Amino acid sequence: MNASKPSFIDTPYFYYDDNVNMRLKDGAPSEVRREFNRFIKAYSDWQRMNVLGLETPPPVYLDEIEDERGI
């Protein structure tokens, strides 16, 4: 996930609700909604992968490295 701040955050359409969830006000332009939806999807995908432990690379054991090198 990209660490840069999305531009929709600086629009007057963006707010956090009482539960600190990210929201857009009604009437947000389509480009703002599109960026918001892409961000939320990317964040959800990242969060799901992270919870499942799929964001971290698989462990590499020394004997595997030695076998690949023929040592």
Number of C-alpha atoms within 10 A of each C-alpha: 9 8 5 6 8 12 11 19 16 10 11 10 16 19 16 11 10 7 6 8 8 13 14 19 11 9 9 15 10 9 10 19 19 13 14 20 13 12 16 13 12 14 14 12 12 15 15 13 13 12 9 10 11 12 12 9 7 8 6 8 8 8 10 10 11 10 9 8 8 7 7
